[in-house]
């Protein structure tokens, strides 16, 4: 601001020192009388200052464009264009390469103003909608990834960097197979994948161009770990529910049959459980079920399948255990519960 004020002062007081314009004369040019100014030190200082400001503005805008979220790129590109439009005509005029007596800068500034107008009013440069949308994507727990049609990563939010990213690799501009090796871009919507004991459900949306050709892919991964746990587990005891136990046991039986191995099943029923509910209330009965579930879960191996099969009925599948071993486990659990 001090430089600007000094320049303006020197220009307005030029008649006292003649260091901004060194001379003024009238010449005939193509039938017109044209005033020509001699250019002094402060004129060139002013010109250099203007060019420096335009250059810095363009560099800063270009740097932001390089890392700007997708929603701001059209705005930033137009802003950069509007900044650069007056630069070349200004250099041409100041250097004296243009026609004598004709200032082309106002025409360039008019065009630049039109570009800024489009930026502000057509692409809502100063509205809060793009800002709010960008903030929402950056802070949401869902992982958001944008791929272009060559499967290069165009944009990711912090959640996606943390969940699917690779340490020491900036994903922007990288092929998804390198930057996000856990993510297959050809998945179907609704696919679920497990990463570090979390389950993510993937949704895929194609981003069309104006001619309805896919421009890229928007991938949103939602953490459904808790939903899947609730779908698999019995809420009361934390054990597998009947449906989940049946599926898991069938998978395990297929594996054992393929390798000609064996397993044992323990079926348990709590005696007189209805009397507990009737005498002490359902809250006390629920507490009993929770204790039984914890004892059963802690009393078997990690690969064993423990489920609540009915109201007070429990079932355990013991892979790689023969009947004698299964009987031993059943007796041990029964003694712990009595």
N, C-alpha and C positions, 0 to 999 in steps of 0.2 A: 504494500500500500504506500509506503514511503517513496519507493521508486516511481510509482504511478503519479503521485502528487508532485514529485520533483520534475518529472517530464512535462506534466501539464503546466506547471509554473513556467518552465523555460520556454514552452511553446507560446503561452499567452503574453510573455514579456519579451518576445523575440526582437521587437523594435528597439529594445534597450541594449541588447548585446549581440544580436545577429549570429548566434551560435546554433540555432535550430535551422532556420533558413538563412543562408549567407547572402542571397540576392533574390530579386524579383524582376522579371522582364517580360515584355509582351512580344510574341512572334506571330507571324502569319503561317498557318498550317492548313493546307487544302481549302483555302478561301475563308478560314476562320481565324479570329484573333485568339491566341492561346496564351495564358499566363504560365510561365515556367519559373520554378523555384530552384535556387542553388541549395544543395543539401549539405548542412553542417554536421558537427559532431553529435549534437543531441538528436538530430533527425535519425542518424544511423544507429544511435543508441536506442532510440524508440523503436526503430524497425527490428533490431536484434532482440529487444525485449519481447515484442509481439510474437516473433517467430519462436522464441524460446518457450513462451507460454503455450502456444498452439502445439508445439512438439511435445511438451510435458503432458498436456491434456490428452493428446492422442496416445502417448505411451501408457499413461495410467488407465485410460479406457480400454486399450488393447490388452493390457495385463489382466484387467478384470474380465474381459471377454473370454480370455483363455481359460479361466477357472469358474466362470459364471454358471450357475444352475441353468438348466435348459429353458426354464420359464422366462429368464431375463435375457436370453441371447439375441432375440430379434431387437429388443429395445436397445441393448448395448451396441449392436452392430450399426443401427441407425444413428445412435449417438456418436459413434466413432466417425461415421460418414459425414455427419453434419459438422463435426469438428475439423475434418480434413478439407472439406470443400473450399473454404476461403484461403487455405494455406498456399496452394500453387499460384492462384491469381495474385495474391499479395506479394509473393516472391518475385513474380514476373514484373509487377508494377514498380516495386521498390528498386529492382535492379535496372530498370529502364529498358527492358526488352519489349514492352508493350508499345502501342501507338502513342505518340506524343499528345498530351493534353486529354487523353481519354482514360478515365479511372474505371477499371473493370471490377473493382472490389465490391461496390454496391450490388451488382448483379449476382456475384458469388454469395454475398451475405443473404440476399433474398432467397436464393435456392437453399442455403443452409438453414434459414429460418423455417422454410417449408418442411424440410426433413425433421427438424425439431418438433414442429407442429404435429407431424404424423406420429413421431415417437411418443409425445405426451398424450394425444387424444385418441389415436388409433390403437396403440398398444398399452395404454393406461400406465404410463411410466410412474406417475406419482400416486396411484391408487394403492390401497392397502391389500387388495385381493392377491396380487402376485406375491407380495411380501408375506402375507398370512399363509398362503399356500406353501411357500418355500419353508417358512418356519415350522409349519405342521409336518412336512415331510422330513425335515432335519431332526425333529424331536420325537417322532412317533417310534414306538417300539417295534412295529413291523419293519421288516427288511425290504427296501425298495431298490430295484436295480433296473436301469434302462440300457438296453442293447441296441446298436444300430443293425442294419440288415446284414452286415458282415460278421455279426456276433461279437463286435468290439464293445467294451464297456464304455457307455457315454456318460452315465451318472450313477452314483450310489449314495445312499444316506449312511450316517454313522452306524446304524444297526446292521446294515448289510456288510459294511467293512468289518465289523466285529465278528459276525456269525460266519460269513462265507469267505472272508478275505484271507490272504496269505501275508504273513509278516514280511516287512521290507519290500513289498511290491505295491506300487501305486496302481490301482486297477484301471484308472482312466486311460482309454486308448489301447488297453491290452485285450487280447482275445479272452473270452470268458473261460475257456478251458485252462488257461494259465493263471488268470487272476482269481477265478472262482472254481477250482477243480472239483468242489463238492456239488456243483450246480450243473445239471445237464439241461441245456437250453431247449431240448426237444421234448421235455416232459409234458404230460397232459395236466390240465387244470384239475386241482384236487389231489395231486400226488403229494404224499407225505414222506419226508425223509427225517432220519434221526441224526443229530449232531450233538455230541457231548451231553448225552442223556436228555436232550430236548428234542421235541418233535415239531417240525415245521410243515405247514400245509402251503403248497405253492399254487399261485394263481397267475395265469399267463394271459396278457392282453396284447393284441397286435395294434401297433400305432400306424394308422393309414395316412397316406399322402392324399393330395387333392384328387389324384386319379385313381384312388382306391387301391394303390399298390402299397404293401406293407413297408413302412419306413423303418420300423424297428419293433422291439418287443419290450413291454413293461412287465416286470416280474415283481410280484408282491408276495413275501413269505410271512405267514402269520403263525405265531407261537401257539400251538394247540396242545402243548404238553399236558396241561391241566385237564383239558377236555378229554384227551385220550385216556388219561388216568381215570377220570370219572367214568368213562365208558367201559373200562376194563375191570375196575375194582368195585368191590362191594363197599358202599359208603360207610356202613357201620363198623366193619372189621378191618378194612384195608386189604383184604384178601381178594383173589380173583373172583369175579362173579361167575355164575353158572355158564353163561354163554362164552365168556373168555376162557374159562377153564376147559370147556369142551373143545374149543378151537386149538388151544395150546396142547392139550393132551393128544388130539388127533395128529398134530404135526409131529409130536414126539414119538408116537406109536409108529408112524411111517418111517421115521429115522431109525428106530430100533429094529423094525422089521427088515429094512434094507441091509442092515449090518448083522442080522441074525442075533440080535441082543434081546434082553428081557427087561421087565420092569414090574413093579408091584403097585397095587391101589389099596388105599386105606379109606374105608367109609366110616364116618363117625356120626353118632346121634346123641344129643344131650338128653339124659333121662330126666323126667319130671320138670322140664323147662317151663311148661305151661303153668305148673304150680308156682314157680318163682314169680312169673308175671302176675298171676292172680293174687298171690299173697303180699308181695313187696312192691308191685307196680311195674309198669313197662320201663321206667327209667332205670330201675335196678336190673331188670332183665337185659336192657341194652348194655349196661356196664359189664354184665357177665359175658355177653357175646364178644365184646371188645377184648376182655381178658383172655378168652379162649382163642380168639384170632391171634393175639400177640404170642401166646404160648406155642401155638402150632407153627407160626412163622419162624419163631426163634429156635424151634426144636428140630428143624429139618435143614437139609443142605440148600445151598443157593440155587442149584438147578431144579430142585424139586418143586412141583406145582401144588400149591395149597389154595383151595377155593371154598367159598361158602355156597353149598349146593341148594339149600332151602332155608326155612326159618331157623331151625337149630341143627341143621345137617351140614356136615363138613366132609370134604373129600381131598385126598392127597395122592398125587401120582409120584412114585419114586423110580426114576429111570435107573437102569443098571443095578437094581436091587432084586434079589430072588425072594421067594415067599418067606423064608426064614428071617431074612434081614428086614423085610417089611413087617413081619410079626413083632420083631424086637423093637422096631421104631414105634409101632402102635401101642405096645405095652408101656414103653417109656413115656409116651405122651399121655396115656390114660392115667398113669401114676402121678404125673405132674398136675393133672387136672382134678384129681380126687383129694 
